[in-house]
Amino acid sequence: MKYDANKRIGDLGELVVAAAFIRNFRWPCRLQNMDVGIDAEVETTNNQGVASGKVIKVQVKATMRSFKNGTNTIYPTVKHVNYWKEFSVPVLLCAVSLSSNEILWKLINPNVNYLTNKGARVDFDRASDALNVNSRRAIEKIAVEGFDPVIQMLNSVKHSINSFFDASGNCTISINDVEACERHELNREMISMAYKMIGLSNRSNAQVLENVTAALDKRWNMIDVELHRQAL
């Protein structure tokens, strides 16, 4: 059995990533013995080093080339991207430059379309996507929230509601815009559903989610008041 260059580069990349998670965050990083599209599993810990039970899967793509300033691109297979999107826990794609031991990371979001005419692509910014000690809070947030359906729903509502306000905070919805009015009513239904789901579940972050929902509810009412004003 030949231990070729591609295998060596892949193994080195996994070791660099595992070492970075342990060194920067003091989190255990378990390399997967059976690689079927996922290279490692990371578990977050608290400040005392107690494991949280919150895990993130990691896939590593390594290269001997140096990263350039600005955008760097990885071209995974469509099959792999679809596989990562189906995971019940978040998946991070880490690009590693073995010439500098730099690591860039990106969350694989099930709601993002990574497909192009030539296959799949994931873009990384050398500055903002660098994996370092400052990445801890963002990755912890991903591990805690995962793909919680309530959080996903609230994020969708937030994006929709914010689109009805301009940069100065003025409501720009028009009663004559049928599509916008339909989205407004859908937001009402999703806010009501979020309240119900939070109330029925035993969530450690229930109060935080209730506060977020209440804030969105308040902005929804501002839009509704504007629509009623236009109807007069």
Secondary structure, DSSP 8 states (H G I E B T S, - for coil): ----HHHHHHHHHHHHHHHHHHHHH---EEE-SS-SS--EEEEEE-TT--EEEEEEEEEEEEESS---SSEEEE---HHHHHHHHT-SS-EEEEEEETTTTEEEEEE--TTS--EETTEE-EEEETTTTB-SGGGHHHHHHHHHHTT-HHHHHHHHHHHHHHTTB-TTS-B---TT-HHHHHHHHHHHHHHHHHHHHHHHS--TTHHHHHHHHHHHHHHHHHHHHHHHHHH-
